[in-house]
Amino acid sequence: MRNAQVSEGVPVGVFVGLATLDVIHRIAKAPAANQKITSSEQFVAAGGPAANAAVTFAALGGDATLVTALGDDPVADLIRADLLAYGVTVVDAAAGTTRAVPVSAVSVVESTGDRSVVSLDAVNSDATPPAELDALVAGADVVLVDGHHPLLARAAARHSRDRSTPLVVDAGRWKPVMVDLVEYATDMVCSNDFHTPGDDTSDATAATLVGAGVRTVVVTHGGDPVQWWSDGESGSVPAEPVVVVDTLGAGDAFHGAYSYFSTRGERGVAERIERSAQVAALRCSMVGPRAWLSELSSEQIRK
């Protein structure tokens, strides 16, 4: 069994969840009803929470594998090609099948960096976990699931507990599968929009998760401080100040960085969060889904 905390060598991460094709336009303002507008820039890249986290993990120097469901489709080929170009190995649980591949229509407002997303998400979520999933988890230092393919997420979570591999849950919004994932999670990294049923605040949600046995709960609040609860302690970490020009995938970048730094034997949760916040800030400071990666390395983030 691989040691869950490694201080030398290349960390190995397995990311389980959604991959999409993102078609991104930068716009001056959102169009009115029945209005056509011209964007200032256009980008096409693979997207999705688990996919973006895997790209970040790989850019920091990790060995990243994405387990997702794409199938045989020209759109799926574009997603695979982009992920491969950025160092991510793709394991397709839907290989040999034909299905609708999610395409996200994304708009980013130039003046604020705010993004709007319309996507099919994982509408076809019945993909059977691949036979190699257990071996992938056994060889990993960390596993991240986003819950978008529930069968894959549940299987990865079970294997992570069997193999004593840390399991990071990307909790962007509540999904029914979260009920099952909380049981296995070592780390829940939540947006401030994520609330457990019956809880109206991040604090109440964190208390529920800690009470359910989650070792570490992290809640991000955009540009406000990141809150954390871990092993009976709690605190907050200031977000890295930055001029925001593009927020698309910033949370996913945080999750990928958090997964990476969780394998590096850092001094504590606060430092892990601080470095992850630096990665997310870098993402927000540059236009486009991939340009920022050329500025990213774990050595730069340590400075």
N, C-alpha and C positions, 0 to 999 in steps of 0.2 A: 504493500500500500504506500502511495506517495505521501510524504509528509505534508500536512495541510499548510504549514508555514515554512517557506523556503527563503533562505537569505542569499543563495548563490544560484547561478544558472538562470535559464529562461523560464519564467512562470507560464504555466499552462492554464488556459481558461476555456471552459465550454459554455456557450451561450445558446439558450433554447428559447425560441419564440419567433416573432414576426419578422419577415423580410418583405419589403415592398419596392416598387419602382416609384421614386419621387420625381415629379415634374414640377419644378420650382420657378416662380416668377417673382421678381422684385418690382413693386408697384409704388406709385406715389400715394395712392389711397384706394380703398376698396371700391369696386364699381357699384353704381346704383342698379336697381332692377332694370333689366333689359338693356344695360349699357355695355358697350365693348370698349376696352381700354388696351393700350399698348404698354407692355412691361419694358423696364430699362435693361434688365438682364434675365437670362434664362439658364437653368441648370437641370441636368438629368443625372440622377445617382440612385444607388440602392439606399433604402431607408428602412424604418421600423426600429422599435426600441432595442431589441436584442441584436439586430444587425449593426446599428450604430454603436452600441456598446462594444461589440466585438472589434469593429474598426478602430475604436479608440484604444482598446487593450493592445491590439497589434501595433499601433503607432507608437505606443509607449515602450515597446520592446518585447511584448508577450507573444506567446504562441496561441492564437485564437481559432477556435472551431465553432461554427454556427450550425446548430441543428434546427432545421425549419421545414416547411412544406411548400414546395414550389410546383413540381410537376414538369411535364414536357410542354413547353410553350415558348415562343420567341421572346416574350417579355421576361420569362424566367431566365432565359439565357443572358439577357442584359444585366439582370441582378447578379447572377453568378459571376459574370465577367468583371463587373465593378468590384465586387467583394474580393475576388481573387487578386485583382490589381492592387488592393490595399492590404494584402497579407492575410486574408481570412479564408480558411478552409470551410467549404460548405458541404454538409451532409443533408441530403434531401430525402425526407421521410415520405415524400409523395412521388418519388422517381417512378417513371413508367405510367403515370396517370395524367389525364388532362383535366385541368381545373382552371377556374378564373384566378389569375394572379393579381394580387392587390396592386392597384396603381393609385398613388396619392396625388391629388391636385393641391399644391401648396402655394400660398401667397405670402410674401414677406413685405411689410410696409417699410419703405426706405427710412423714414424719419425716426422710427422707434425700434425697428428690428423685430416687432411683433409678428407672429406667424399665424396663419389660419390653414387648417388641413381638412380636406374631405377625402376619405379613403374607404375602401371596401373592408379593410382590416382582415382578420382571419375568418372570413365567412365560411370557408371550407376548413373546419377545424377537426376533422375526423381522421387525420393521418395517423397511421399506426407507428408507434415508436420504433425506430430502426434497431436491428439486432445488435449493432455495435455500440448502442447508447451506454450500456453498463460499463463496457471497457473504456469508453471515452471518459466517463465520470471517474472511473478508477484511476485513470492516468492524469486527472486534473488536479490543480491546486485550488481552484475555485470554480463554482458553477453559478451562472446567473439565469434566471427564468423571468419572462415578462408576462406569462399567463395567457398569451394570445392563442396558443394551440394547447388547450387544456390537457389532452391526452399525453402530449409530449412533456408538458410541464409536470404533471403528476408523476410520470415515470422517472423523469430526471430527479425530482425531489426525493422519491423513494430510494433511488440508487445512491444519491448523495448521502443520505443517512446511513445506508448499508456500508458505504465506503468511507464514512467519516470525513467527507469532503464538505467544506463550507458552502452553504447555499445562500446566495444573495437574491432576494426577490425585488424586482423592479415594480414598485407599487405606484403607478401613475394614477390609476383610478380603480375603484372597486370593481372586481369581476367575481362572479360566483365561484370560480376555481380558487380564489384566495382563501376560502374556508379550508380547503385541503392543504394549500401551500404553507400556511402559517404553522401548521404542525411540524413541518420539516425545516423551516427557515432558521438559519443562524443570524442573518442580517436582513432586515426589511428597510429598504431605502425608498422613502415615500415622498410624494409631492404633497404640498399643503392642501391639495384638492382630494387627497385620498382619505376617506373616513370609513372606519369599520361600521357595520350596521348598528344603528342606535346611538352613535357618537357624532357630535356636531363639530368638534374641534380637533386640531392636531394633538393637543395634550391628552385629550380623552382617548383618542385613537392609540397613541403611544402607550398609555396605561393599559389599554386592553391587550395590545400586542405583547407587552412585557409580561402581563399576567398570564398570557397563553404560553409563555416559555420562550419567546424570541429573545436571544441574548443581546442583540444590538438593534436599536431602532433609530433611524436617521430621518429627519424631515427637512426638506428643502423649501425655501420660501422665495424663490426668484432672487432678487437682489438683496433680500434681507438675510439676517444671520441664519445659519443652519443649526437646527436643534438636534441633540442626540441624547440617548439613554442607553447605558451599557453596564452590565454587571453591578447594578445598584447605584451607579453614578449617573450624573446628567450634566449637560452644559450646552453651550452654543459657540459657534465659530463664525466670525464675520465673513460675509461673501466678499470675494475679491472685487475691488472697485474697477470698473472698466467702462469705456464708451461703447454702448451696445448698438450694433448695427445688424445683427442677425441672430435670433434666438432659436432657430430651427435645430433640433437635436441637442440642445444644450444639456437638458436633463439626461439624455442617453449618454452623452459624453461624461457627465458626472458619474453615472453608474459604471461605465466601462473603466474609468480611472479608479473609482472606489474598489472595484474588483481587483484591478492590478495592484494597487497599493496594499490591499488586504493580504497579499501573498509575500510582501517584502519585509515583514518583521519590523514594521514601523513602531515607534514608541507608544502609540496609543490611538484610540479612535479619533481624537481631536486632530492629530497630525494627518491621519488618513483623510479626514474630511477637508482639512485645509488644502492639501495638495490636489484633491479632487475638485475643489472649488476653483483653484487656479486653472485647471484644465477646462472647466466649464466657462470660465471667464474668457480664456483665450478663444474658445469656440465663438462666443458672443461678439468678440471684437473684430472678426473678419467675415467678409461677405462670401457666401457660397458654402456648399456642404463639404468640400474637400480641401480648399486652399489652406485652411488653418493647420492641417496635419503636417505640413512642411515645417512648421514652427514648433512642433511638439516632440518632446522626448522626455523620458523620466529624469534625465540629468538636468535639463533645463528647468523642470518643475521643482527640482530640489533646491535651486538657487534662491 
